[in-house]
Amino acid sequence: MAFLVILVVPLCIVAIVAAFFSTMWSWILIATAIAILIFSLMAVKLPKWKDIPELSEEANAMFKKYGHFYTWSFAARLHSSSASAVQFAAIIVAIINAFHSFWWGIPAAIVLWFVMAFVARAFNPTHFIRDPMERLAHQEVLDYIRKKMRQQFEEHMNNATLTNSPSSTSTDSSSSRQ
C-alpha cells in the first residue's frame, strides 16, 4: 500500500495544472490523492501493538498510538509529507478556481487543510507533539528503539567476526617461506 504514496505529489502537481482548464478534474485529482492517504492511514492503523515491558506506561501508549511510525518511520514521514503537499495543492487549486468563479473551492480547501493536518500528524507525530509529557514518552520510545538497534548491530558484528576469523590451523605466510 505504501507504494501508492509516490503518486500523491504528482497527482497534486497535475491537479494544479488541471485547475487552469477544468475545475472538476482538479478536485477529482485532489480527492484521489486524499483517498490514497486516508486508505493508507487506515491500513497502517490496523495492527495492534503490544506493550513493551521496558517502556513506561506513557511511552507504551505512544507506541500503541503511533506504532506504524516507530516501525516504518521512513514511510510514515513520506506519507506525512505527502499529506502536507495535498494541503498546499488544495489551497492553490482553490485560488486558481476562484479566478474561474468557482468560489466553493475556497471553503473546501480550508476544510481539507485541517483534515490533511490531522492525517499528517497521524502518520508522523515528531513535529506535531506539543504536550511535554507526550514529547518525553516519544523520546523514550525512540531511545528504546535506538538501543535495540545498536544491540542487534553489535550482535551481528560479533557473529560476523567469529565466523570470519582465520582458523588456527592456517599457517603464517612468513613461516611458510623458511
N, C-alpha and C positions, 0 to 999 in steps of 0.2 A: 504494500500500500504506500510505503514511503516514497517509492519511485515516482508516483504521480505528482508529488510536490514540485518536481522540476518543471512541471507545466504551468504552475501558478504565475510566476513572474512573466513568462512570455504571454500568457493569457491577458495579464494586466496591460502589457505594452500594446497588444493588439486591440484591447478594449479602448485604450486611449486614442489610438489611430481611428478605430471604427466610430468613435464618438463624433468625429468630424462629418461622417457620412450617414450614420444610422443610429438613432437614439436607442432603438430596441435592441440591436445587436450588441451595442456596447454594454448594456446592462445584462444581457444574456451571458456574455463572456465574464463579466464580474461575478454573476451568480454561479457560473460554473467553477470559477476559482474558489469561491466561498464554499461550495458544496464539497470540493476536494478536501479543503482544510477541515471542515466540520466532520466529514466522514472519517478522515484520518484521526482526528481527535477522539472520536467515539471509539475507533479501533484500538488506539493505544491506551485508552482508559479501561478497557475490558479486563485485563489481567488484575487479579487481586494479589497484592504484595504482602508477604509475611513479615511479622515483626523480626527485627534483628536484635538478639539479646544484648549485644554490646552497646546499643544506642539507647538514649533516654526516651522517655515517653513522647516528648515533643518532636524529637528527631524521627522517631518511628512514624508519627502522624504525618510529618512532611514526606517521608519516604513513601508512605502509602498514597498520599495525595499526588505526588509527582514522581512516582516510580519509573515512569517512562523516560523522564528527563535524566534521572540518575543512571538508567540502564543504557539509553540510546541518546546521549547528550548531543552528539553532532546532529543527528536527525531532528531532535527537538528544537535545537537552535535554528536549523534551516526552516522548519515549519513556522516557528515564531517570526522569523524574518519575512517569510512569505505572507503571513497574516498582516504584517506591517505594510508590505508592498500593496496589498489589497486595499488597506485603509487609504493610502495616498492615491492609488489609481481611482478609487471611487470618488474622492474629492475632485480630482482633475476631470474625470468624466462628467461629474455634476456641473462643474463650471463651464465646460465646453457645451454641454446640453442646455445650460441656461442661455447661452448665446443663440441657441436654436429654439428658444421659447419653451423648453421643457423644464418647468420650474419644480416639478415633483422630484427631480433628481437630487435637489439640494437636501430636503429632509431625509430622503433615502440614504444619501451619503453620510449624513450625520448619524443616523441610526447604525449604519454599517461601521462607522468609525468606532462606536462603542462596542459593538458585537465583536469586531476583529481585535479590539484591545483585550477583551476577555479571552479570546482564542489565543492571542499571542502570549498572554500571561499563563494560560493553562498549559501551553507547550513548554515554556521556558520561564520559570519564576525568578531567575537570577537577578534581573534588572528591575523587577517589579515588586519585590518584597519591601514593605515599609515598616512592618512591626518588628521591633528589635528582637523579640523572643523567636519569631519565625526566622529571622536572619541567623541567629545563633544556632537554631535547630538545623537550618540549611547548611551552615558551615560545618556542623558536627557530622552530617551525612557525607559531605564532600571529603572531610578529613578521613572518615572511616573508609571510604572508597579508595582514596589515595594510599592509605596504609595497606589495605588488602592488595591493591595492585602492586605496590612495592614488594610485599611479601611474596606474591606469586612470581614476580620478576626475579627476585633473589633465589627462590627455589628453582626456577627454571635455569638460571645461570649456574647454580651449584650442580644441578643434574647434568648440564651440558659439559661442565669442566670435568666431572667424574667420568663420563662416558668417552670424552675425547682426550683423556690423559694418556701419555705414552705408556706402553706396557713395560713392566720391569724386566722382561726378557729381551728387549731390544738392546742391541749393542751400541755403544757410543761410537760415532764416526771417527774420532781421533784414535781410539783404541784399535779399531779395525785396520788402520794404516800401518801399525807397527808390526 
